[in-house]
Amino acid sequence: MSDEKKLIYLDNNATTKVDEIVLEKMIPYFSKLYGNASSMYDLGAKSAQAIKAAREQMMGLFNANDPKEVFFTASGSESANMGIRGILAADTTKKHIITTKVEHPCVLNLYKKLEKQGYNVTYLNVNSEGALDLNELEEAVNEDTALVAVMAANNETGIIFPIEKISQIVKSKNPKTKIYVDAVQAAGKISIDAQKWNVDMIGVSGHKFHAPKGIGALYVKTGTLFVPLIEGGHQERGKRAGTENVPSIVGIGQAAEYALAGLADESTRVKDLRNKLETSILKTVFNARLNSSLVNRVPNTTNIGFEYVEGELILLHLGDKGICASSGSACTSGSLDPSHVLKAMGVPFTALHGSIRFSLSRFTTEAEIDYTIKVLPEIIEKLTKISPFQRELKELKDVKSGND
Amino acid sequence: MWDYTDKVMELYRNPKNVGSIEDADAIGEAGSLSCGDMLKIYLKLDEKGIITDAKFQTFGCGSAVASSSILTEMVIGKHIDDARKITNQEIAEALGGLPPEKMHCSVMGHEALEAAIANFYHEDVKCPEKGKVICKCFNVTQETIESEIKANNLKTLEDIMNYTKAGGACGKCQNEIKRILDETIQSEKPLTKTQMILKINNVIDKYISSELRKDGGDIELIDVEENKVFVKLSGKCQSCNRSQLTLTHFVEATLREHISPNIEIIQV
């Protein structure tokens, strides 16, 4: 295979390839089975049946009690907005809400907006390994706390938050406080368990676990009051209007079933590949450092900082070799601020701008990891020669080799 | 993915003049590690002031490397005083353009070159700590913001973020930046005749009349036509044989300092 044709996709936390079997299941609903699920004839009924089946598949992914606890949305962001806004609109008497400093923008930006609308917000800190201080959470919850929004797994570092413990703490301090869990980066990687977690809402996004883009789902525990975000027809039991996106609903349902079945593969084969990649980079590249805890991570993600070189430049050179990854560098985005997650963890400036996230999937092969392990050290070596921090790099190299 | 030109792509892949010059005649730096990009430029000159070699080291993205590389190529062979005339727009143009969000890379190139030339001439380098820091995240001063607004004809907050990075992180300084933008744009606009008359009268009252009165004279504004300011001296100043010197060396100079360097005083 020539370098031009090579494509090694290690950015699965950004999006994933649609599984071909998922795609096959979806195709009839674009063409032959195109009926509106609300229509009173057989073509419509077939769509309604497909949605019902997908809802049951999603129920399995969430470990929900009832298919009625599953609502289809258009994205993880919509799930978060529908859940958080919906809960707060159902009870406007309480004005305190809690989240963490490392949430996805779909939660953080919404919270910033709510803050401007009069909500009193607590943003929980994380430590250098990305873990929450549960004592801080316990102290924060009070009688006025309407909602705690927290992620199950972080998109940049893969760090897993202990949702079950979080729920116990929150509910013991204030049983009326609702909990929204952003499980977008957990789906397909670790078990999502609405029963065990004992939370009120959970949001996921299809394209993070091999379903198409533009489809998400929201688990809402039976009895949870929420006001719809989108008003209109009676679809989704009046809680989310709009003609159902049947092919994508079929896709996310099927992908959910495969995600559940693939959890064992994620925790063994994918984790082994991730560990191989990570261990090799940390061993062979002297200016590499791990930006997370070694434990409590989803199996597919690693985030490595390369000191004194810049992230976008690393990505461009990796891209030239056909390797797709992602960076916490500001230069890769419209924003000029580097990753808020790595900043909250206190990752030093020396590595903050040169941090790269590698995220694997069930389709990642060992040959791809071997190739990445081969070319990455050469790229970093080339880029350290361009850096103006030659003295610092030499000192770092001396320290590292001295330790060896 | 940024819409980089072929030239930018070529230069981030194969940058020219990477490295340092051991016995450099001038070294200049811009940016910092904490801000996410930094450039160090080294120059070697001959006895006539011609730049014979230039090298760079960059901590930055693809466009920072490309901007640094093209800048070293642009200055080699130029007299240092001609190199000083290179603008950040010319750096960007030599690359076939940069995405708007990456224009700060060309500004960084220009700043590093300015610093190197100042180093050669043993001039004071513009030190960010010396000015009022507006953007604390990226340590950008009011002076930098004002000069980039003027040099690049910036019109919006977004433009300023793209060219200086100021306001692009926490965003707390954005209102302050907007104020500077409005004031700088306003100061660039030609004044109307009424505004000019009011401003001249203010300067006369504040800085000029009081000094002339000490010598038993005074001054009166008669009319204004564009940059021509018609005045009439009174009292002892009217008959003073050094009145023309007073008008040019004191009155005109004071008005030029406070209002516009183009002002011309005419006695009626």
Contacts between the chains, C-beta under 8 A, distances in Angstrom:
chain1	res1	chain2	res2	distance
A	308	B	33	7.5
A	308	B	59	6.5
A	309	B	59	7.1
A	310	B	36	7.2
A	310	B	37	7.0
A	310	B	59	5.7
A	310	B	60	5.4
A	310	B	61	5.6
A	310	B	64	7.5
A	311	B	61	7.9
A	312	B	61	3.8
A	312	B	62	6.0
A	313	B	12	6.8
A	313	B	60	7.2
A	313	B	61	5.7
A	313	B	62	5.8
A	313	B	64	8.0
A	313	B	65	6.5
A	316	B	12	5.9
A	316	B	61	7.9
A	316	B	62	4.8
A	317	B	13	7.8
A	320	B	13	6.7
A	329	B	36	7.0
A	329	B	61	7.3
A	330	B	36	5.4
A	330	B	168	7.8
A	331	B	36	6.7
A	331	B	37	7.6
A	331	B	60	7.5
A	331	B	61	3.8
A	331	B	102	8.0
A	332	B	61	7.9
A	334	B	101	6.3
A	335	B	168	6.9
A	335	B	169	7.9
A	336	B	36	7.6
A	336	B	138	7.4
A	336	B	161	6.4
A	336	B	165	5.0
A	336	B	168	2.9
A	336	B	169	5.9
A	337	B	137	7.1
A	337	B	168	6.5
A	337	B	169	3.9
A	337	B	170	7.2
A	338	B	36	6.3
A	349	B	33	5.3
A	349	B	34	4.6
A	350	B	33	6.6
A	353	B	33	7.6
A	353	B	36	4.6
A	353	B	59	7.7
A	385	B	18	6.8
A	385	B	19	7.8
A	386	B	15	6.7
A	386	B	18	5.5
A	386	B	57	6.3
A	386	B	58	5.8
A	386	B	65	6.5
A	387	B	57	6.2
A	387	B	58	7.5
A	387	B	59	5.4
A	388	B	29	7.6
A	388	B	38	5.7
A	388	B	39	7.2
A	388	B	40	4.1
A	388	B	57	3.8
A	388	B	58	6.6
A	388	B	59	5.7
A	389	B	33	7.1
A	389	B	59	6.5
A	390	B	20	7.6
A	390	B	57	7.1
